Amino acid sequence: MVTVDVQHAKCTGCTHCRDVCPVTVFEMNPRETFGDIVDDTSVAAKFQFRAEKSKVIAGADCIMCEACLFECEGECITIVDDEGKVHQSTYK
């Protein structure tokens, strides 16, 4: 089974993952719903953090198109495929 994870400390709330995902793996939620998150300073040096963060709502539906991995500003998405191979987001 494919698993999808978002590191919330790195998530900028850019909405790119949600916007490019053809199977609706992600949704955006207000940052307060994630508790006391300390934003990653290395990401903050490059991008502005927004009022929402991405949440995985249907990771098992992931079809491994990897669109989210290329569009994620904060490089905060990790996908583990059926064979256990780890795919990490790398912003284009």
DRENBAGU-437975 format. One record per atom (N, C-alpha, C): residue in one letter; atom name; x, y, z; residue number from 1. Coordinates in steps of 0.1 Angstrom, whole numbers. Example, Ala and Ser with C-alpha at 12.3 -4.5 7.8 and 13.67 -1.06 7.14 Angstrom:
DRENBAGU-437975
+------+------+-------+-------+-------+-----+
! type ! atom !     x !     y !     z ! seq !
+------+------+-------+-------+-------+-----+
!    a !    N !   132 !   -57 !    78 !   1 !
!    a !   CA !   123 !   -45 !    78 !   1 !
!    a !    C !   132 !   -33 !    78 !   1 !
!    s !    N !   128 !   -22 !    71 !   2 !
!    s !   CA !   137 !   -11 !    71 !   2 !
!    s !    C !   129 !     0 !    79 !   2 !
+------+------+-------+-------+-------+-----+
This chain:
DRENBAGU-437975
+------+------+-------+-------+-------+-----+
! type ! atom !     x !     y !     z ! seq !
+------+------+-------+-------+-------+-----+
!    m !    N !     8 !   -12 !     0 !   1 !
!    m !   CA !     0 !     0 !     0 !   1 !
!    m !    C !     9 !    12 !     0 !   1 !
!    v !    N !     5 !    22 !    -8 !   2 !
!    v !   CA !    12 !    35 !    -8 !   2 !
!    v !    C !     8 !    43 !     4 !   2 !
!    t !    N !    19 !    50 !    10 !   3 !
!    t !   CA !    16 !    59 !    21 !   3 !
!    t !    C !    21 !    73 !    17 !   3 !
!    v !    N !    14 !    83 !    21 !   4 !
!    v !   CA !    18 !    97 !    18 !   4 !
!    v !    C !    18 !   104 !    31 !   4 !
!    d !    N !    29 !   112 !    33 !   5 !
!    d !   CA !    31 !   120 !    45 !   5 !
!    d !    C !    35 !   134 !    42 !   5 !
!    v !    N !    30 !   144 !    50 !   6 !
!    v !   CA !    33 !   158 !    49 !   6 !
!    v !    C !    40 !   162 !    62 !   6 !
!    q !    N !    52 !   167 !    61 !   7 !
!    q !   CA !    59 !   173 !    73 !   7 !
!    q !    C !    54 !   187 !    75 !   7 !
!    h !    N !    45 !   189 !    85 !   8 !
!    h !   CA !    38 !   201 !    86 !   8 !
!    h !    C !    47 !   213 !    90 !   8 !
!    a !    N !    58 !   211 !    96 !   9 !
!    a !   CA !    68 !   222 !    99 !   9 !
!    a !    C !    73 !   228 !    86 !   9 !
!    k !    N !    74 !   220 !    75 !  10 !
!    k !   CA !    79 !   225 !    63 !  10 !
!    k !    C !    68 !   230 !    53 !  10 !
!    c !    N !    56 !   226 !    55 !  11 !
!    c !   CA !    44 !   229 !    46 !  11 !
!    c !    C !    42 !   244 !    47 !  11 !
!    t !    N !    43 !   251 !    35 !  12 !
!    t !   CA !    41 !   265 !    34 !  12 !
!    t !    C !    26 !   269 !    32 !  12 !
!    g !    N !    18 !   259 !    29 !  13 !
!    g !   CA !     4 !   262 !    26 !  13 !
!    g !    C !     1 !   267 !    12 !  13 !
!    c !    N !    10 !   264 !     3 !  14 !
!    c !   CA !    10 !   269 !   -11 !  14 !
!    c !    C !    -2 !   264 !   -19 !  14 !
!    t !    N !    -8 !   253 !   -15 !  15 !
!    t !   CA !   -19 !   246 !   -21 !  15 !
!    t !    C !   -15 !   238 !   -34 !  15 !
!    h !    N !    -3 !   238 !   -38 !  16 !
!    h !   CA !     1 !   232 !   -50 !  16 !
!    h !    C !    -2 !   217 !   -50 !  16 !
!    c !    N !     1 !   210 !   -39 !  17 !
!    c !   CA !    -2 !   196 !   -38 !  17 !
!    c !    C !   -17 !   193 !   -41 !  17 !
!    r !    N !   -25 !   200 !   -34 !  18 !
!    r !   CA !   -40 !   198 !   -36 !  18 !
!    r !    C !   -44 !   201 !   -50 !  18 !
!    d !    N !   -38 !   212 !   -56 !  19 !
!    d !   CA !   -42 !   216 !   -69 !  19 !
!    d !    C !   -38 !   207 !   -80 !  19 !
!    v !    N !   -27 !   200 !   -79 !  20 !
!    v !   CA !   -22 !   191 !   -90 !  20 !
!    v !    C !   -26 !   177 !   -88 !  20 !
!    c !    N !   -31 !   173 !   -76 !  21 !
!    c !   CA !   -34 !   159 !   -74 !  21 !
!    c !    C !   -47 !   155 !   -81 !  21 !
!    p !    N !   -45 !   144 !   -90 !  22 !
!    p !   CA !   -57 !   140 !   -97 !  22 !
!    p !    C !   -67 !   132 !   -89 !  22 !
!    v !    N !   -63 !   127 !   -78 !  23 !
!    v !   CA !   -72 !   118 !   -70 !  23 !
!    v !    C !   -75 !   124 !   -56 !  23 !
!    t !    N !   -73 !   136 !   -54 !  24 !
!    t !   CA !   -76 !   143 !   -41 !  24 !
!    t !    C !   -71 !   137 !   -29 !  24 !
!    v !    N !   -58 !   135 !   -28 !  25 !
!    v !   CA !   -51 !   130 !   -17 !  25 !
!    v !    C !   -50 !   140 !    -6 !  25 !
!    f !    N !   -49 !   153 !    -9 !  26 !
!    f !   CA !   -47 !   164 !     0 !  26 !
!    f !    C !   -59 !   173 !     2 !  26 !
!    e !    N !   -60 !   179 !    14 !  27 !
!    e !   CA !   -69 !   190 !    16 !  27 !
!    e !    C !   -61 !   201 !    24 !  27 !
!    m !    N !   -66 !   213 !    24 !  28 !
!    m !   CA !   -59 !   223 !    32 !  28 !
!    m !    C !   -68 !   226 !    44 !  28 !
!    n !    N !   -61 !   228 !    55 !  29 !
!    n !   CA !   -67 !   230 !    68 !  29 !
!    n !    C !   -60 !   242 !    75 !  29 !
!    p !    N !   -68 !   249 !    83 !  30 !
!    p !   CA !   -62 !   260 !    91 !  30 !
!    p !    C !   -50 !   255 !    99 !  30 !
!    r !    N !   -40 !   263 !   100 !  31 !
!    r !   CA !   -28 !   258 !   107 !  31 !
!    r !    C !   -30 !   256 !   122 !  31 !
!    e !    N !   -40 !   262 !   128 !  32 !
!    e !   CA !   -43 !   260 !   142 !  32 !
!    e !    C !   -48 !   246 !   145 !  32 !
!    t !    N !   -53 !   239 !   135 !  33 !
!    t !   CA !   -58 !   225 !   136 !  33 !
!    t !    C !   -46 !   215 !   138 !  33 !
!    f !    N !   -34 !   219 !   136 !  34 !
!    f !   CA !   -23 !   211 !   137 !  34 !
!    f !    C !   -15 !   212 !   150 !  34 !
!    g !    N !   -20 !   220 !   159 !  35 !
!    g !   CA !   -13 !   222 !   171 !  35 !
!    g !    C !    -2 !   233 !   170 !  35 !
!    d !    N !     7 !   233 !   179 !  36 !
!    d !   CA !    18 !   243 !   179 !  36 !
!    d !    C !    29 !   239 !   170 !  36 !
!    i !    N !    28 !   242 !   158 !  37 !
!    i !   CA !    38 !   239 !   148 !  37 !
!    i !    C !    48 !   250 !   147 !  37 !
!    v !    N !    61 !   247 !   148 !  38 !
!    v !   CA !    72 !   256 !   146 !  38 !
!    v !    C !    76 !   255 !   131 !  38 !
!    d !    N !    74 !   266 !   123 !  39 !
!    d !   CA !    78 !   265 !   109 !  39 !
!    d !    C !    93 !   264 !   108 !  39 !
!    d !    N !    97 !   255 !    98 !  40 !
!    d !   CA !   111 !   252 !    95 !  40 !
!    d !    C !   118 !   265 !    90 !  40 !
!    t !    N !   128 !   269 !    96 !  41 !
!    t !   CA !   135 !   282 !    93 !  41 !
!    t !    C !   142 !   281 !    79 !  41 !
!    s !    N !   146 !   270 !    75 !  42 !
!    s !   CA !   153 !   269 !    62 !  42 !
!    s !    C !   142 !   271 !    51 !  42 !
!    v !    N !   130 !   267 !    53 !  43 !
!    v !   CA !   119 !   269 !    43 !  43 !
!    v !    C !   115 !   283 !    44 !  43 !
!    a !    N !   114 !   289 !    56 !  44 !
!    a !   CA !   110 !   303 !    58 !  44 !
!    a !    C !   119 !   313 !    51 !  44 !
!    a !    N !   132 !   309 !    50 !  45 !
!    a !   CA !   141 !   318 !    43 !  45 !
!    a !    C !   138 !   319 !    28 !  45 !
!    k !    N !   131 !   310 !    22 !  46 !
!    k !   CA !   128 !   310 !     8 !  46 !
!    k !    C !   114 !   313 !     5 !  46 !
!    f !    N !   104 !   309 !    14 !  47 !
!    f !   CA !    90 !   311 !    11 !  47 !
!    f !    C !    82 !   316 !    22 !  47 !
!    q !    N !    71 !   322 !    19 !  48 !
!    q !   CA !    62 !   327 !    30 !  48 !
!    q !    C !    52 !   316 !    34 !  48 !
!    f !    N !    51 !   315 !    47 !  49 !
!    f !   CA !    41 !   305 !    53 !  49 !
!    f !    C !    27 !   312 !    53 !  49 !
!    r !    N !    17 !   304 !    49 !  50 !
!    r !   CA !     3 !   309 !    48 !  50 !
!    r !    C !    -5 !   304 !    60 !  50 !
!    a !    N !   -18 !   308 !    59 !  51 !
!    a !   CA !   -27 !   305 !    71 !  51 !
!    a !    C !   -32 !   290 !    71 !  51 !
!    e !    N !   -29 !   283 !    60 !  52 !
!    e !   CA !   -33 !   269 !    60 !  52 !
!    e !    C !   -21 !   259 !    58 !  52 !
!    k !    N !   -23 !   247 !    61 !  53 !
!    k !   CA !   -13 !   237 !    58 !  53 !
!    k !    C !   -20 !   225 !    52 !  53 !
!    s !    N !   -12 !   217 !    44 !  54 !
!    s !   CA !   -18 !   205 !    37 !  54 !
!    s !    C !   -19 !   193 !    47 !  54 !
!    k !    N !   -30 !   186 !    45 !  55 !
!    k !   CA !   -33 !   174 !    52 !  55 !
!    k !    C !   -36 !   163 !    43 !  55 !
!    v !    N !   -30 !   151 !    45 !  56 !
!    v !   CA !   -33 !   139 !    37 !  56 !
!    v !    C !   -46 !   134 !    42 !  56 !
!    i !    N !   -56 !   133 !    32 !  57 !
!    i !   CA !   -69 !   127 !    36 !  57 !
!    i !    C !   -72 !   114 !    29 !  57 !
!    a !    N !   -64 !   111 !    19 !  58 !
!    a !   CA !   -67 !    98 !    11 !  58 !
!    a !    C !   -54 !    93 !     6 !  58 !
!    g !    N !   -44 !    91 !    14 !  59 !
!    g !   CA !   -31 !    86 !    10 !  59 !
!    g !    C !   -31 !    73 !     2 !  59 !
!    a !    N !   -40 !    64 !     6 !  60 !
!    a !   CA !   -41 !    51 !    -1 !  60 !
!    a !    C !   -46 !    52 !   -15 !  60 !
!    d !    N !   -52 !    64 !   -19 !  61 !
!    d !   CA !   -57 !    66 !   -32 !  61 !
!    d !    C !   -46 !    71 !   -42 !  61 !
!    c !    N !   -34 !    74 !   -36 !  62 !
!    c !   CA !   -23 !    79 !   -44 !  62 !
!    c !    C !   -20 !    70 !   -56 !  62 !
!    i !    N !   -19 !    75 !   -68 !  63 !
!    i !   CA !   -15 !    68 !   -80 !  63 !
!    i !    C !    -1 !    69 !   -84 !  63 !
!    m !    N !     7 !    75 !   -75 !  64 !
!    m !   CA !    22 !    77 !   -78 !  64 !
!    m !    C !    25 !    85 !   -91 !  64 !
!    c !    N !    17 !    95 !   -94 !  65 !
!    c !   CA !    20 !   104 !  -105 !  65 !
!    c !    C !    31 !   113 !  -102 !  65 !
!    e !    N !    34 !   115 !   -89 !  66 !
!    e !   CA !    44 !   124 !   -84 !  66 !
!    e !    C !    43 !   139 !   -87 !  66 !
!    a !    N !    32 !   143 !   -92 !  67 !
!    a !   CA !    30 !   157 !   -95 !  67 !
!    a !    C !    32 !   166 !   -82 !  67 !
!    c !    N !    27 !   161 !   -71 !  68 !
!    c !   CA !    28 !   169 !   -58 !  68 !
!    c !    C !    43 !   170 !   -54 !  68 !
!    l !    N !    51 !   160 !   -57 !  69 !
!    l !   CA !    65 !   160 !   -53 !  69 !
!    l !    C !    73 !   171 !   -60 !  69 !
!    f !    N !    69 !   174 !   -73 !  70 !
!    f !   CA !    76 !   185 !   -80 !  70 !
!    f !    C !    71 !   199 !   -78 !  70 !
!    e !    N !    58 !   200 !   -72 !  71 !
!    e !   CA !    52 !   213 !   -70 !  71 !
!    e !    C !    53 !   218 !   -56 !  71 !
!    c !    N !    57 !   210 !   -47 !  72 !
!    c !   CA !    57 !   213 !   -32 !  72 !
!    c !    C !    69 !   223 !   -29 !  72 !
!    e !    N !    65 !   235 !   -26 !  73 !
!    e !   CA !    75 !   246 !   -22 !  73 !
!    e !    C !    84 !   242 !   -10 !  73 !
!    g !    N !    77 !   236 !     0 !  74 !
!    g !   CA !    85 !   233 !    12 !  74 !
!    g !    C !    92 !   220 !    12 !  74 !
!    e !    N !    91 !   213 !     1 !  75 !
!    e !   CA !    97 !   199 !     0 !  75 !
!    e !    C !    93 !   191 !    12 !  75 !
!    c !    N !    80 !   191 !    15 !  76 !
!    c !   CA !    76 !   184 !    28 !  76 !
!    c !    C !    68 !   171 !    25 !  76 !
!    i !    N !    67 !   167 !    13 !  77 !
!    i !   CA !    59 !   155 !    10 !  77 !
!    i !    C !    68 !   143 !     8 !  77 !
!    t !    N !    64 !   132 !    15 !  78 !
!    t !   CA !    71 !   119 !    13 !  78 !
!    t !    C !    61 !   109 !     9 !  78 !
!    i !    N !    64 !   101 !    -1 !  79 !
!    i !   CA !    55 !    90 !    -6 !  79 !
!    i !    C !    64 !    77 !    -5 !  79 !
!    v !    N !    58 !    67 !     1 !  80 !
!    v !   CA !    64 !    54 !     1 !  80 !
!    v !    C !    56 !    45 !    -7 !  80 !
!    d !    N !    62 !    39 !   -18 !  81 !
!    d !   CA !    54 !    31 !   -27 !  81 !
!    d !    C !    52 !    17 !   -22 !  81 !
!    d !    N !    46 !     9 !   -30 !  82 !
!    d !   CA !    42 !    -5 !   -27 !  82 !
!    d !    C !    55 !   -14 !   -24 !  82 !
!    e !    N !    66 !   -10 !   -30 !  83 !
!    e !   CA !    78 !   -18 !   -28 !  83 !
!    e !    C !    87 !   -12 !   -17 !  83 !
!    g !    N !    82 !    -2 !   -10 !  84 !
!    g !   CA !    90 !     4 !     1 !  84 !
!    g !    C !    99 !    15 !    -3 !  84 !
!    k !    N !    99 !    18 !   -16 !  85 !
!    k !   CA !   108 !    29 !   -21 !  85 !
!    k !    C !   103 !    43 !   -16 !  85 !
!    v !    N !   112 !    51 !   -11 !  86 !
!    v !   CA !   108 !    64 !    -6 !  86 !
!    v !    C !   110 !    75 !   -17 !  86 !
!    h !    N !   100 !    83 !   -19 !  87 !
!    h !   CA !   100 !    93 !   -29 !  87 !
!    h !    C !    98 !   106 !   -22 !  87 !
!    q !    N !   108 !   115 !   -23 !  88 !
!    q !   CA !   107 !   128 !   -15 !  88 !
!    q !    C !   105 !   140 !   -25 !  88 !
!    s !    N !    97 !   149 !   -20 !  89 !
!    s !   CA !    95 !   161 !   -29 !  89 !
!    s !    C !   107 !   169 !   -30 !  89 !
!    t !    N !   109 !   174 !   -43 !  90 !
!    t !   CA !   120 !   183 !   -46 !  90 !
!    t !    C !   114 !   194 !   -55 !  90 !
!    y !    N !   114 !   206 !   -50 !  91 !
!    y !   CA !   107 !   217 !   -57 !  91 !
!    y !    C !   115 !   220 !   -70 !  91 !
!    k !    N !   108 !   222 !   -80 !  92 !
!    k !   CA !   114 !   223 !   -94 !  92 !
!    k !    C !   122 !   236 !   -95 !  92 !
+------+------+-------+-------+-------+-----+
